[in-house]
């Protein structure tokens, strides 16, 4: 990804040599952070998701004043640590703080700078992508999700996300078409040892849900899935597993706050997301067991098919997740509260009285928040450590 940046050129006697050094520095930083830092004209900076100004050396403070009208908050002053770049950046930052402008200096060794810059690029890219993003709810939240009702107008105002309501009746009408468009995921599932009539039913639910996503131009969808048990005698577990694999965020039980959180952590990390129940807390080793009957088909290292836990109907995934680094996350629908912690998946479980995919996660910082100030029931898990990136997002999200 290309990032357009402003450039304050040093006016030292050896200006050309300094420019060469600065461009070499930007090339190396680009290589390490995985994004191309490209110097652009001031007018182009307004179109960038984030505002970065490279302070090329000392004596550039006056030049900053000419660049300032083209900059939007927050402003990040990138320094090289050479040629009085840091000193000039501190003078500029002091000036901006006096004016009440949100700004900060990006300074440090190349690897730390690259990691921070990579986080920030993703944060501001996602902030921009949320504007007008569309999430659908097929039916209301399940009856037991008493804290999960949301106000669509408030969500749009606070996050930029558009919420779309779709009736269960329309969903049932789509299922009655008995249609599914085959793809790599449906073929993979059909190849498993499972009664084909039950597999067909589950895939037809996927086909119906996919068509609704296309009709309403949805980036994600949550379904009041337990209402399928009586009329259809199947579940939405497999449908959501495929949609998530295809990049359409899919959540259970009509839980819109969890779908919003799922979408946010998925976009921030570019990783598949496991929406799950906290099932049991082990307070002494600071561990928690999470479980659910669906997860993205692209997430487990291996899986087997089972029925849905509560109903013993349909087709559900019992997946094995890679042990090691993981992030546990949840935020409110308005993104005004959040929980995030880096942890470790220490074991995959196979217990009789839990949902089908089961993992034991170590959270070294403790679990008191989950018991004292939970943000609903469902939580979201991605593989890898991303807590710092999530925290950066909430620093700048308004």
N, C-alpha and C positions, 0 to 999 in steps of 0.2 A: 504494500500500500504506500502511495506517495503522500508525504506531508509537506505542504507548502509552508515555508518559514520566512520571516523577515530577517534581514542581515544588516547589522550596524558595522560598517567597515572602518577599521582602525586607520588613523591618519598619520601613523608614524613614518619616519623617513624611509624605512624599508617596507613600505606598504605592500608592494607586490609579493615579497617573500612571505609576509604575514597572511596575505590572501591565499597563497598556495598552502601554507600550513593549516589555515582554517578550513579550507575545502578538503584537505586530507583528513582532518579531524572529523568533519561531517560524514565523509565516506566511511570511515572506520566505525563511527557511532551507528550509522545506518546499517552496516553489515551486522553489528552485534545485536541491534534491537529488532531487526527483521523488517524495518520500514525505511523507505527512501526519503531522507530529509533533503528537500529541494528548495533552493532560494528562489523566491518569486517576487514579482512586483507588489508594492504595497496594496494596490487596489484588489489584488487577488486574495489577500489575507482574510477578508470578510467572509469568503466562501468556505474557509477551512473549518473543520469541526472543532479544532482547538487552536489557540493562538500561541505560537512559539516565536521568540525573537532571539537570534543568535548574536550575542554581544561579542564582536570580533576583537575587542581590545580596549585600551584606555582612551580617553578623550572622545568617546562616542556619545556622551550624555546629551549634547546639543542635537546630535542627529536623531536621537530617540524622540525628541519633541516633534520633529517633522513627521515621524512615523506614527506617532500616537493616535492621530485621528482615524487611522485605519484599523485600529486594534479593538477587539471586543474582550470583555472579561470572561474568565480569568486570564491573566497574561503570564506566560512562563518565560523567564529570562535564562537562556541557555548559555553556559560559560564553558570555556576550554581549559581554564586554569593557567593560561599563558597570557603574556603581554598585557597584564593589568585588566584582563577580562572580568575577573571576579570583583575587583575594586569598582569598576564602572557599573557593574550590575548592582552592587550594593547601593551606590548613589542613586541609580534609576529606581530601585525598589523603594528606597526611602521617599523619593519624590511621589511615587504612585501611592504609597501608604498614606502620605499626608493628604492626598486627594480622596482617600477612601476607596481606592481601586483595589480589587482583589488580584493579587499577583504574588509570585514567589520565584526564587532562583533555583534552577536545576544545576547542581554542582556535585562533583564527586569523581571517583574513578570510573573508567569507561564501562565496566560491567554493571556497576550499580546504576549508573545513568541510563544504560540501555534497558535494564529491567524496569526502572521507574518510567521511562519514556514509553516502553511497550504497554505498561499498565494504563498510563494516561491516554494514549492513543485509543485503546479499546474503550475506555470509560467515555470519552467524548464522542466517539463513533456511535456507541450504543445510545447515549443521551439523545443524539440526533435521530437515530433510527426509531426511537420510541414514539416520536411525534407522528401521529396518524396510524400507528401500528394497530391492527385489528384482531381482537380476541373474541371468540364466540362462546356462548354458554347454551348448550342444548338441554333445556329444562332447568329448573331451579336447583339450588344446592340440596343435597340429601338432607333428610329431616334432622339428622343428628348433628349436622354442621351449623350449630346455632349462632356461631360467631362469624360465619363466612358470607353473609349477605353484603353486597356492595352497592354504592350509589354511582351509577355510570357517569353522571355529570361531574361528580367530585373526582373520580378517577381520571377523566379526560382533563380536567383543570389542573390536577396535581402532577400527572405523569405524562400526558399527551396521548395515552392509549385510548382507543375507541372500543367500547364493549358492544357486542351484538347479541341480542337474545333470539334464540330459535326454539320453536315449540317441540315437545316430544312427539306431537302428532305428525309434524313434518318429517321428523327423523324416522318414525315408524313407516310412513308412506315411502320413504326412500328404501328402507330395508325390504319392503314388500316387492320391490322391483327385482330382487334376487340377482343383482348384477355386481360384478367385481372386475376391475381391470387388472390383469395379471402383471406382475413385475418380479424383480429378483427376490423380494421378500416373501411374496405369496408363494412363489415356486419353492423357496427354501422351506417354508412351513408345510407345504403339501408333501414334501419329501420325507417328513417325519412320520414315525409310526404312531398314527392317531386315527380314530374313526373318521372317515372322509365326510360323512354327513355332518358331524359336529364341526369339523374344520371348515366345510363350506359355509355353514351358518355364521361362524365367526368372521370369515372373510367377507361375507355379504354385509355384515355390520361395518366392517372397515370400508367397503365400497361406498356404502351409504354416507358414512361420515366424511370420507374424502370428497364426495360430490358436494356436500354441504359446505365444506371448506372452500372449494372452488367457486361455488355459487356466491358465497358471501365474502370472498377474497380474504379469508382468515389466515393469520400467521400462527394461530393456535386455537385450541378448542378444549372445553371441558364438558363432560357428559354426566347427566344424572343416571349413571349406568345401572344402578340397582333396579330401575324401572323396566329394564330389559328382561329381568328374570321371569316374570309371569307371562307376558305376551309372547316373547321370542324364545324363552327357555334357553338363553345363552347370555354372554357377558361381553363387555367392551374391551376386555384385557388385551386381546390380540390386536384389535383395531388401533388402540393407542400405542402399542409397541411398534407397529409398522409406521404410523404417522410420525412418531418421534424419530424413528430411523430416517425418515424422508425429510426431516427438518421442519415439520409442523408440530409445534409443541402440543402435546396431548395430555390432559389431566383427568383424574377420576372424580366421581361423586358430585359434579357440578361445582367444585370448589374453585371459585374464581380468584380469591387471593393467592392460592397456591399456584394457579396457572400463571398469574402475573409474576410471581416470584420465580417460577420455573423458566419463564421466558427471559427474565432479567439475567439470571445466573447462566442460562444457556448462551445468551448473546455475549455476556462478559467474558466467558471462558472458551467459547466455540467447542464445547464438549457436550455429549449427550447427558441427559439429566434423569435421575431416578427419583420419582416422587413416592414417598413412603411414610409409613406410620412409625413413630417411636413406640416400641413395644415393651421394652423393659430397660430400666436403668440399673447399672451395677456401680454403686456409689464409691466403693473402696478403690477399685482399679480405674475409676473415672471412665467407664465404658457404657455404651448404650447399644441396644439391639434395634435395628430398623428392619422393617419387612413390608412387602406389598406384592400384589399379584401381576403387576405389569412393570416393564421397564423397556427402554429403547432396545430394539433388536441389535443395534450396533454397539451396545455397551458391555455385555457380558463376554468373557473369554470362552464360555461354553454355556449351553442351556439345555433343559429338557422340558417337555410339555406336561402340564398337569391341569386339573380343573381349578376353577376359581374357589378360593378357600371357604368363604362363608356359605356359598350356595352349592358347591360341588357340581357346578354346571360349566359349560363353555370350555374354552381353552385358555390357560394362563401360562406364564413363563416362570420357571424356576431357574434363575440365572446364577452363574458363578462370576463374581466380580474380582478383578485383580486385587490382591492384597497389597497394601501400601498406602501411599498418600491419597487423601480424599478431603473434600471440603463439604461441610454441612451448613446449609443456608436456609433462611426464611425471612421474608419481609411482609409487611402489611400491604393491603391493596393500594393504599395511598403512598406507599414507600416512605412513611414517616417514622416507622420503627423497623428494626431489622436485627437478626441474629446471624452471626457467621463465625465459624471456627475451623481452623485447619486440624485435621485428625488423621488417623490411620485405620484402614480396614484391616483388622487383625484375624478375622476368621469368617468363612462362609458357613452358615448353619443349615441344618435340615431337620427342624423341629416339627412335630405333628400339629401343634396348636398355634401356628403362626401362618401368615400369608406366605406365598410360595417362594419368593426371593428373600433371603434372610442374611443379614450381615451384622457382625459385631464390630463396632467402631470405637476406637480409643480417642477421647477428647481431653487432652492433657490439661486444658485450662479449666476444666470442671463443667458441671451440668446444672448448677444452681439456677441459672437463668431459665432453663427449660421448665423447671418446676415452679418457679416463683413468678415469672413474667413470660409465659409462652405466647407465641404469635400463632394461635390455632394449633391444630393437630398435625397435619401433614408437613413434612420437611423435605428439602431437596438436597440431593447428593451428586456431586461430580467427582471424577477421578482427578487427582492432582491438588496442589496447594494454591488456592486463589484468594484467601482471606484478605490479603493486602490490597488486591485489585478491587474487591468488593468495597472495602473501606474507603478507597480512593473515590469510588463512584458516589458513595453517600456523603463524602466531604463536599462534593461539587454539585450534587443534585439539589435543586430547589423546588 
